[in-house]
């Protein structure tokens, strides 16, 4: 697991982190981890599998529909594009 050192953090920011950690009943280190995780992996990010599943449910697709699409799908490799 990676370790990070934060230098030159102001006393005010450190104090605010300690208060915030206490409000969430966790250590200051755990609070910083939670803040960083939320910043780089937000809840509202698009999850492709979930989005595709929701589309399928919205339009009432069944496994039989997917199997039918697979049978008529062109499985040949795409032709390379000619840029000349």
C-alpha positions in Angstrom: 0.0 0.0 0.0 1.3 3.5 -0.9 2.2 6.0 1.7 2.0 9.8 1.3 3.7 12.6 3.2 2.1 16.0 3.1 4.5 18.8 3.9 3.8 22.5 4.7 0.2 21.9 5.7 -1.0 25.0 7.6 -1.9 24.7 11.3 -5.5 25.8 10.4 -5.9 23.0 7.9 -4.5 20.5 10.3 -6.8 21.6 13.0 -9.8 21.6 10.7 -8.9 18.0 9.6 -8.7 16.9 13.3 -12.2 18.4 14.0 -13.6 16.9 10.8 -12.2 13.5 11.8 -13.6 13.7 15.3 -17.1 14.5 13.8 -16.9 11.4 11.7 -15.5 9.3 14.6 -12.3 8.4 12.9 -8.6 9.2 13.1 -7.1 12.2 11.2 -5.3 9.8 8.9 -8.5 7.9 8.2 -10.2 11.2 7.5 -7.5 12.3 5.0 -7.8 8.9 3.3 -11.6 9.4 3.0 -11.2 12.9 1.6 -8.6 11.7 -1.0 -10.8 8.7 -2.0 -13.8 10.9 -2.5 -11.8 13.5 -4.5 -10.4 11.0 -7.0 -13.2 8.4 -7.1 -16.4 10.4 -6.8 -19.8 8.7 -6.2 -21.3 10.1 -9.3 -18.8 8.7 -11.7 -20.1 6.8 -14.7 -19.9 3.0 -14.3 -20.2 1.5 -17.8 -21.6 -1.8 -16.7 -24.2 -0.2 -14.5 -25.2 2.3 -17.3 -25.6 -0.6 -19.8 -27.7 -2.6 -17.4 -29.9 0.4 -16.7 -30.4 0.9 -20.5 -31.4 -2.7 -20.9 -33.9 -2.5 -18.0 -35.3 0.7 -19.3 -36.1 -0.8 -22.7 -37.0 -4.3 -21.4 -34.2 -6.2 -23.0 -34.0 -9.9 -22.1 -31.3 -12.5 -22.4 -33.1 -13.8 -25.4 -32.9 -10.4 -27.1 -29.1 -10.2 -26.4 -28.6 -13.8 -27.8 -30.6 -12.8 -30.9 -28.3 -9.8 -31.4 -25.2 -11.9 -31.0 -26.4 -14.3 -33.7 -26.8 -11.6 -36.3 -23.8 -9.5 -35.3 -21.0 -9.2 -37.9 -18.0 -10.8 -36.3 -15.5 -10.0 -39.1 -12.6 -7.8 -38.1 -13.0 -4.1 -39.1 -11.2 -3.0 -42.2 -8.3 -0.6 -41.4 -9.1 3.0 -42.4 -7.2 4.3 -45.5 -5.9 7.8 -44.8 -4.3 8.3 -48.3 
